[in-house]
Amino acid sequence: MKQQIQRLTPHQNGKVFGILTALASLVLAVPMFLVMTFAGPARDGPPALVFLVFPIVYLVAGYLSVAIGCLVYNAMFKYIGGIEYESSERAP
């Protein structure tokens, strides 16, 4: 059975994606912070503020981009249709 997604909720989808990107950024931020701390001639390392700001920037950017994308999708749905997918029920 083919179905279409008629509406995407901007706030909920943006919130979920923003949190996921913030958490995923830690996969990059932690090793980068450690490398910058221990590698380098002065060995001063980066300020801890950079480590805290990095995930927050990703959270805000992820939220805004997905929320705007959902708003555009919702506005265009009536003209071009929605994302289609097929589903079927599994026998118990």
Sequence and secondary structure as in RCSB ss.txt:
>XXXX:A:sequence
MKQQIQRLTPHQNGKVFGILTALASLVLAVPMFLVMTFAGPARDGPPALVFLVFPIVYLVAGYLSVAIGCLVYNA
MFKYIGGIEYESSERAP
>XXXX:A:secstr
 EEE     HHHHHHHHHHHHHHHHHHHHHHHHHHHHHSSSS     HHHHHHHHHHHHHHHHHHHHHHHHHHHH
HHHHH   EEE      
